[in-house]
Every structure is written in C-alpha cells, then in structure tokens.
Amino acid sequence: MDWSQIFSQENGVLLPMWEILIHLFGAIIIGVLGFFLGKALGKAAKHIVETLELKKQFKKAGIRFDPELMAENVVKYLSFLGTFIIALNYLGITPVILNIIFVGILMIVIFTLFLSLKDFIPNIIAGIHLISINKLKKGDSIKVKDVAGKVSEISLTETTLISAKGNKIIIPNSTIMREQIIITPKGKRK
C-alpha cells in the first residue's frame, strides 16, 4: 500500500478503512513474529558462542568480556531491526524513509561504540606496552599518585594492587603510563 494513494483522486478522499486496518494488522503480526524470532535467534547465537568457550579465552587473556551476551544481543537486535524494516515495507513506507532510519540508527551505533571505547582502547595499548617492556612485575610495590600497594595482577586493561591494609585497588593501565610512578622491585623491599 502506498500512503500517497490515501488522498488520491481515483480512490476518493480516503481508501476504505478496512484496507488500512488490514495493512496495520499485518505489520503488527510481522512485528510480533519478528520479536519472538529475534529472541530465539539470540538464544541460539548465545548457545553457539558458549560451545566455542570464548569466555575462558578472554578470561585467560585478562579481558573482562562476555562474548555470549554480546552475541545474543547483537543477533537479537539485528533481528528486531530487520523485522521493523520488513513491517515498515509492508506498510508501504518508501525506501527513502527506511534509508533515513538506517542512517540514524547507524550514527547512534557508531556514537555509542566511540563513547564505550574511548577509555578502553588507551588502556589496552598501555597494557600491551606495560606487559611487553616488563616495566612492572607481579610482586613489585608501586606508588601511583596517592595510591600505593603490591602488584597482584597485570592485565591488558588494568593493574590490580593489594594495599598494606589488604584492600584490592584497580588502576587503569593508561593512568600508570601517564602518571609518575615509584616502583620498588620485588627483591629490593625493606
């Protein structure tokens, strides 16, 4: 159905109301089916990624990341988006409007990715640098700004310290690379 025909001269002032209702009902059915299909496809994607045991690999590399949840959400929301586009197309909305919607959604996704990665990428680069040059080692005592402790773990994104009181302190690797730090190697403590 083309919405421009609603007010055309050939069809009178309005198309018969039942035609409009049929198209709206069909779009709603497509939306509901797409919702359930998207949820099912998301669960299937999560199961597939679980069988690959990627979460263990990320954990071994020191990266806190849940690939099962990411796969489920990506597949589910892409299915929802596809269903939305199919329902709009069934209603007769022109491709220009679909392109505008697609570009808008793409801009939101890019903006969200940029915001979520703006701190993550510098920490990964600093972590690779820290690990590759062996600047810090497990067991070294360090002081960064007003924080002091013994290094218990160095991952790609953060370094974990244990304070003198036994508190766990997590410092982003980019902070360690930017700030002046005092390192007392493991064997030279007093």
HUMOBEL-V422644 format. One record per residue. RES is the residue in one letter. PSI is psi in radians with two decimals (* if undefined). Layout:
# HUMOBEL-V422644
RES&PSI / RES&PSI
This chain:
# HUMOBEL-V422644
M&2.31 / D&2.11 / W&-0.37 / S&-0.33 / Q&-0.18 / I&-0.72 / F&0.47 / S&2.80 / Q&-0.57 / E&-0.66 / N&0.08 / G&-2.79 / V&-0.80 / L&2.57 / L&2.74 / P&2.39 / M&-0.56 / W&-0.55 / E&-0.73 / I&-0.77 / L&-0.67 / I&-0.76 / H&-0.70 / L&-0.75 / F&-0.75 / G&-0.72 / A&-0.67 / I&-0.74 / I&-0.76 / I&-0.76 / G&-0.78 / V&-0.81 / L&-0.73 / G&-0.62 / F&-0.88 / F&-0.66 / L&-0.73 / G&-0.75 / K&-0.74 / A&-0.76 / L&-0.64 / G&-0.78 / K&-0.68 / A&-0.73 / A&-0.71 / K&-0.76 / H&-0.73 / I&-0.78 / V&-0.59 / E&-0.69 / T&-0.42 / L&-0.22 / E&0.75 / L&-0.52 / K&-0.67 / K&-0.68 / Q&-0.74 / F&-0.69 / K&-0.69 / K&-0.61 / A&-0.06 / G&0.35 / I&2.19 / R&1.78 / F&2.41 / D&1.57 / P&-0.48 / E&-0.81 / L&-0.71 / M&-0.81 / A&-0.76 / E&-0.84 / N&-0.72 / V&-0.85 / V&-0.74 / K&-0.86 / Y&-0.53 / L&-0.64 / S&-0.74 / F&-0.76 / L&-0.78 / G&-0.72 / T&-0.74 / F&-0.76 / I&-0.73 / I&-0.72 / A&-0.73 / L&-0.69 / N&-0.67 / Y&-0.59 / L&-0.19 / G&0.33 / I&2.36 / T&2.72 / P&-0.47 / V&-0.76 / I&-0.69 / L&-0.69 / N&-0.70 / I&-0.77 / I&-0.79 / F&-0.81 / V&-0.71 / G&-0.80 / I&-0.72 / L&-0.71 / M&-0.69 / I&-0.75 / V&-0.80 / I&-0.77 / F&-0.74 / T&-0.77 / L&-0.76 / F&-0.81 / L&-0.65 / S&-0.43 / L&-0.08 / K&-0.52 / D&-0.47 / F&-0.82 / I&-0.82 / P&-0.61 / N&-0.66 / I&-0.80 / I&-0.78 / A&-0.68 / G&-0.75 / I&-0.73 / H&-0.79 / L&-0.77 / I&-0.69 / S&-0.56 / I&0.00 / N&0.71 / K&-0.70 / L&2.58 / K&2.69 / K&2.26 / G&-0.29 / D&2.57 / S&2.31 / I&2.78 / K&2.13 / V&2.10 / K&-2.10 / D&0.20 / V&2.30 / A&2.59 / G&3.12 / K&2.31 / V&2.13 / S&-0.42 / E&2.45 / I&2.02 / S&-3.08 / L&-0.50 / T&-0.41 / E&2.81 / T&2.32 / T&2.27 / L&2.71 / I&2.11 / S&3.02 / A&-0.48 / K&-0.03 / G&0.14 / N&2.54 / K&2.19 / I&2.21 / I&2.16 / I&2.22 / P&2.45 / N&-0.53 / S&-0.56 / T&-0.72 / I&-0.66 / M&-0.53 / R&-0.63 / E&2.77 / Q&2.27 / I&2.61 / I&2.13 / I&2.22 / T&1.86 / P&2.75 / K&-0.79 / G&-0.12 / K&0.36 / R&2.59 / K&*
